[in-house]
Amino acid sequence: MTAPPGGLDALYDAVRAATRTPADWQATADAVAARIGSCLPSAPDVLRAVPEWARRGHESSQRLHVEADGTFSVVALVTRPGQATSIHDHVTWCVVAVIDGVEMEERFRLAPGGAHLVRAGERIDRGGCVTGFAPPGDVHRVSNVGTTVAVSLHIYGTDIGRIGGSVRRTYDLPVVSRTPTRSTA
């Protein structure tokens, strides 16, 4: 995929334009996802923006940009094959753009009573795929299921520098593929 001129700056401009009109979180995530698809930076542009030690994959994301007014932040996630995030949700809307590689996003929902998580679906995303989502219902895990380093950008509707990160909660609960049914016997 060849990136248009502008790299990360063009992406930041597109996010600014998409977030200019007030909307609910899901509508904002959808607007950002729609706007940035045509101006994704190249993997080399993203990798040049992260510290050299993180370019071959690292377990934590790398903050690239926080908008001066705090309306959004952009981080890069560079992962090795087999590497995965914890199961987590977010404090605000999020847009994920896979720049290079193959990522699997698994979605979950908290079972009634909160004793376990129920697998709600999964999707495989390749370079150029852009998706957006917002709380509630954003419990997920992202894994590099490819054979090479994966590079993705994650855009959040807040100043993650000020609040310390995008994750609201991590979930260390058993996962079931569907909600168990009660026996009537």
N, C-alpha and C positions, 0 to 999 in steps of 0.2 A: 504494500500500500504506500503510495507517495503522498506525503503531507503537503498541504498548501503552504504558501509562504506565511511566515508569522509565528509558527510553532506554538509555544506555550502562551505567548502574548495574545495571539489570535483567539485561543481558547478562553483566556480570561476575559477578553472583550465580549465574546459570545455569551459567557455566563452573566456578565454585567447586563447585557441587553435583555436576556431572558428573565432576569430577576428584577428588572426595573418596575414592572407592573405588579402591585400587590395581589397575592392569590393564596389559597390554602396550600398546605405543604405538598399534597399529591399533584396539584395543578402546577406548582412551581417545579417539582421534579420532572414532570412531563415536559414542561416548556424548556427546561435546561437540556434534557436529553434530546429533544427535537432540534434544538439550536446548535448543539456542539458536534453533532454527527458529521457535518461537512467540514469541520476545521480541527480534527484531531491531529495532534502533533505526531511526529514520527517517534519510533522507539529510541533512536539515537538522541533526539532532542530531549526526551524525558530522562534518559540515562545520564546525559551530561548535567542535568539539573540535580541529580542525587549524588551523595558522597560516593567516592570511588569504592569504598569498602562495602557498599550496599548494592553495587551494580550487578553482582552475580547472584543476588537473592539474599533476602534478610527477613527475619520474622516480624519486624516492625515496619510500619509505613514511614515514608519520608515526606515531611511537610515541604511543599513547594511554594505555596502562596496563601496569604491571608489578606483578604480585601481590606483596605484601610478603614472602611466603615463597619467591618465585621459581618457583612451580609453573607459571605461564603469563604470557604477555605478549600484548597486543593492539595491532595497528598498523592504520592506515587506508592504503589505496592509492587515490589519486585520480588518474585518468589521462585524458588527452585522447584523442580518436579517433585510432586508428593507433598509439598508444604501446604499447610492449611491454617486459616485463622481459627480462633475459638468460635463457638456458637455465640452470637451476640446480637444486640439490637442497637439502635442509634438514638441520639438526643434530638435529631431533626431529620429533614429530608436528605436523601442521598442520591447521587447519580454515579454510576460506575461505567467507565469506558475502557474496554479491553484494547490495549494498543498493540500488543504482540503476545503470541502464545495462546494457550487454551486454559480457560478457567471453568470450573463447575461451581455454580451457586446452588446450595441446598437451602430450601426454605422450611421453617418449622413453625408450629404453633404450640402454645402452652396448653396442656390438657386441663380440663376443669379440675380444680383443686390444686393444680400446680405441681403434682408429683412427678411428671415426666413431660417430655416434648413429643409431639407427633410430627412425623415427617409429612410436609405439605406439598412437596414437589422439588424438582431440580431442573436446571437448565445448563447447557454447555454453551459457553460464549467464546468466540474466536476474535482475533484482531478486527477492529471496526465495529464491534457490537457495543451498543450504548443502551443502558436500562436505568430507570429511575423508580424509586419507591419512597414511602414515608411511613412513619409510625402512625397508628399501631399496625401490627402485622408485618414487621420488618425483621423478624428473628431469622437469622441466616448464618451460613458459614461459606467461605470462599476457599476453594482448593485449586492448586495448579495440577491439572490432570494431564498435562502435555509432557513432552519429552525434552523441552527446552525451558529456559527461564521465561516466565510470563511477566509482562509489564502492563499494569492497569492504573488508571487515574480514578480517584474517588473524590467527588465534589460534595461538600456538606454545607448546609444552609446556616452556618454559624461560624464564629471566630474560634477555631479549635485551639489557637494559641492562648486565648483568654481562659477558656474553660478546661483546657488540658487534654482534650481528645474528643472523638466523635462517638465513642461507645458509651451507651447508657448502662448496660448490664451485660455480663457474660453469664451463660447458662451451663452449669455443670450438672446436668440431669440426664437420666436414662432417655434414650430415644427409641420410640416404637414406630413401626411403619403405619399403624393405624390405631385408633383408640380401642382398647380392649372392650369387649362387650361383657355385661354382667350375666352371670349364670342365673337362671330362674329356678334351678333345681334346689 
